[in-house]
Amino acid sequence: MTAPAVIEAKDLSLTFQTSDGPVYALSHVDLSIREGEFVSFIGPSGCGKTTLLRVIADLEQATEGRITVNGVSPEAARKSRAYGYVFQAPALYPWRTVERNVALPLEIMGFSAQERRQQIKANIDLVNLSGFERKYPWQLSGGMQQRVSIARALAFDPKLLLMDEPFGALDEIVRDKLNQQLLELWNRTAKTVVFVTHSIPEAVFLSTRIVVMSPRPGRIIDTIETSFPRERTLDIRETPEFLKVAHRVREGLRAGHSYDD
């Protein structure tokens, strides 16, 4: 049975009006993301990947076309707290400990003290940070800080997780480790994940589907399904199947002239 659609975009465009004239950010985007998928957006800088993610989150509004999240408008989905959002930087409060940073959305949403304790513990365990509950952000590595950010986004158990290049500023060794941990988290929670990245290996390793975008105005120029097992290790990156998908992503980026910066 086909999983229900979580996100549906049809003929979606977005134009920013600036003092220097209009900026065409997205152009006629058609996209459907189904429950339980891990979908990555990849493309050159400024192509509209993050803008598309922000439209899904109702942080930007489309100027043409339509989009639904869980069958309702992005605004309604935001108000019903349908998603968790992980930004490029961890954006943690330095005066709050790990557990109090994770607790923040629960406090805002009015969870009881007992519910907060349960959710904080469960999500800190989920990102493998047990024992660090009372540490402050400045006492953690960059990778650990980003894991706190993920735990905070998951604290109220949304079914949809939106991630905007969460590992882009980290070194390759840490990034590889967090990619593996994120994949394990996705397997354990069965959430729908929409992930923005500049990295071809990251997109191919993590995703069930890769959306390749053109330079601005952002268009979808290819959508690539992967058939890797849900449980996989970094060794899969050396297989012919992985290299074949990575090659197709690279060719899609070249076809979109993404290297003509």
C-alpha positions in Angstrom: 0.0 0.0 0.0 1.3 3.4 -0.9 2.2 5.6 2.1 0.1 8.8 2.4 1.6 12.1 1.1 3.0 14.4 3.8 4.1 17.2 1.5 2.5 18.1 -1.8 3.7 21.0 -3.9 2.2 21.9 -7.3 3.5 24.6 -9.7 5.2 26.3 -6.7 7.0 29.6 -7.4 8.4 32.3 -5.1 9.7 35.7 -6.0 11.3 38.1 -3.5 10.7 41.8 -4.1 13.8 43.8 -3.3 15.0 47.4 -3.8 17.1 46.1 -6.8 14.1 44.4 -8.4 12.5 41.0 -8.2 14.6 37.9 -7.2 13.2 34.7 -8.6 13.9 32.1 -5.9 11.8 29.1 -6.9 10.1 28.3 -10.3 7.3 25.9 -10.9 8.3 23.2 -8.4 6.2 20.0 -8.4 7.0 17.7 -5.5 5.4 14.9 -3.5 7.0 13.5 -0.3 5.4 10.5 1.3 5.3 9.3 4.9 8.5 7.7 6.1 10.7 8.9 3.2 14.1 10.5 3.7 14.3 13.1 0.9 17.3 15.3 0.3 17.5 18.6 -1.6 20.8 19.1 -3.3 22.0 21.9 -5.6 24.4 24.9 -5.9 24.5 27.7 -3.4 21.6 30.1 -3.8 19.5 27.6 -5.8 16.5 27.7 -3.4 17.0 24.5 -1.4 16.7 26.3 1.9 13.9 28.5 0.6 11.9 25.5 -0.4 12.4 24.0 3.1 11.3 27.3 4.6 8.2 27.3 2.5 7.3 23.9 3.8 7.8 25.2 7.3 5.8 28.4 6.6 8.8 30.6 7.3 8.4 31.9 3.7 5.3 32.0 1.6 5.0 31.0 -2.0 3.9 33.7 -4.5 2.4 31.2 -7.0 1.1 27.6 -6.9 0.0 25.6 -3.9 1.5 23.5 -1.2 0.1 21.3 1.6 1.7 19.7 4.7 -0.3 16.8 6.1 -3.2 17.9 3.9 -3.4 21.4 5.3 -1.6 24.7 4.5 1.9 25.2 5.8 0.5 27.8 8.2 -2.0 25.4 9.7 0.7 22.7 9.9 3.0 25.1 11.7 0.3 26.1 14.2 -0.5 22.4 14.9 3.3 21.8 15.5 3.5 19.2 12.7 7.2 19.4 12.3 10.6 19.8 14.0 13.2 22.1 12.4 17.0 21.8 12.6 18.9 24.8 11.5 22.4 25.0 10.0 23.8 26.2 13.3 22.7 24.5 16.6 21.2 27.8 17.9 21.4 26.7 21.5 20.9 29.0 24.5 24.4 29.2 26.1 22.9 29.8 29.6 20.8 26.6 29.4 22.1 23.1 30.0 21.5 20.3 27.4 18.4 19.1 29.1 17.0 22.7 29.5 17.7 23.4 25.8 15.8 20.2 24.8 13.0 21.2 27.2 12.4 24.6 25.6 9.7 23.7 23.1 8.0 21.5 25.7 7.9 24.5 28.1 6.5 26.7 25.3 3.9 24.1 24.4 2.8 23.7 28.0 3.8 20.1 28.7 3.6 19.1 32.3 6.8 18.7 34.4 6.5 14.9 34.3 5.9 14.9 30.5 8.9 17.1 30.0 11.2 14.8 32.1 10.1 11.8 30.1 10.5 13.5 26.7 13.9 15.0 27.6 15.3 11.7 28.7 13.9 9.8 25.7 15.3 12.2 23.2 18.7 12.8 24.8 19.0 8.9 24.8 17.9 8.9 21.1 20.8 11.1 20.1 23.3 9.3 22.3 24.0 12.1 24.8 23.0 10.4 28.0 25.4 11.6 30.8 25.6 15.1 29.2 22.3 16.4 30.4 23.8 19.1 32.8 26.5 20.2 30.4 26.3 23.7 28.8 26.7 24.2 25.0 30.2 25.6 25.4 31.3 22.4 27.0 30.3 20.3 24.0 31.9 19.7 20.6 30.2 21.0 17.5 28.8 17.6 16.6 27.4 17.2 20.1 25.8 20.6 20.0 24.0 19.7 16.7 22.8 16.5 18.3 21.2 18.6 21.1 19.6 20.6 18.4 18.1 17.5 16.8 16.9 16.2 20.2 15.2 19.6 20.8 13.5 19.4 17.3 12.3 15.9 18.2 11.2 16.7 21.8 7.5 17.0 21.1 7.5 13.9 18.8 6.7 15.5 15.4 6.2 13.1 12.5 8.1 15.4 10.1 11.7 16.5 10.6 13.0 19.4 8.4 16.8 19.7 8.4 18.8 22.6 6.8 22.4 21.5 6.2 22.8 20.5 9.9 26.3 19.0 9.4 27.6 21.5 6.8 30.0 23.2 9.2 31.5 20.0 10.6 34.7 18.2 9.6 34.4 15.1 7.4 35.1 12.6 10.2 32.4 14.1 12.5 30.0 14.4 9.6 30.4 10.8 8.7 29.6 9.7 12.3 26.6 12.0 12.5 25.3 10.7 9.1 25.4 7.2 10.5 23.7 8.2 13.7 21.0 10.2 11.8 20.3 7.2 9.6 19.9 5.0 12.7 17.6 7.6 14.3 15.4 7.6 11.2 15.2 3.8 11.3 14.2 3.8 14.9 11.6 6.6 14.7 10.1 6.0 11.2 9.8 9.8 10.8 9.6 11.6 7.5 12.8 13.6 6.9 13.5 16.4 4.5 17.2 17.3 4.4 19.1 20.1 2.7 22.7 19.4 1.7 25.6 20.5 -0.6 27.3 17.1 -0.3 26.7 14.4 -2.9 28.0 11.5 -0.7 25.8 12.7 2.2 22.7 13.0 0.0 23.2 9.5 -1.5 24.0 7.8 1.7 21.1 9.1 3.7 18.2 9.3 1.2 15.5 7.2 -0.2 15.1 9.9 -2.8 17.3 12.8 -3.9 15.9 16.0 -5.4 18.4 17.8 -7.7 17.8 21.5 -8.1 19.0 24.0 -10.7 20.7 27.4 -10.0 18.3 30.2 -9.2 15.4 30.3 -9.9 15.3 26.9 -8.3 13.7 24.1 -10.4 13.7 20.4 -9.9 15.8 19.0 -12.7 16.0 15.4 -11.5 14.5 13.1 -8.8 16.5 10.0 -8.1 15.2 7.0 -6.1 17.7 4.9 -4.2 17.2 1.2 -3.3 19.7 0.8 -0.5 18.6 -1.2 2.6 17.3 0.9 5.5 20.1 -0.4 7.7 23.4 0.4 6.0 26.9 1.4 7.0 29.4 3.9 5.5 31.0 1.0 3.6 28.1 1.2 1.1 29.8 4.3 -0.4 32.3 2.0 -2.1 29.7 -0.1 -3.9 29.0 0.1 -7.6 25.3 0.9 -6.8 26.3 3.9 -4.6 28.7 5.2 -7.2 26.1 4.9 -9.9 23.6 7.0 -8.0 26.3 9.6 -7.1 27.3 9.8 -10.7 23.7 10.5 -11.7 23.4 13.3 -9.1 26.7 14.8 -10.3 25.5 14.7 -13.9 22.2 16.4 -12.9 24.1 19.2 -11.2 26.3 19.6 -14.3 23.2 19.6 -16.6 21.8 22.5 -14.4 25.1 24.4 -14.9 25.7 24.4 -11.2 29.5 24.7 -11.7 29.2 28.0 -13.6 29.6 30.2 -10.5 
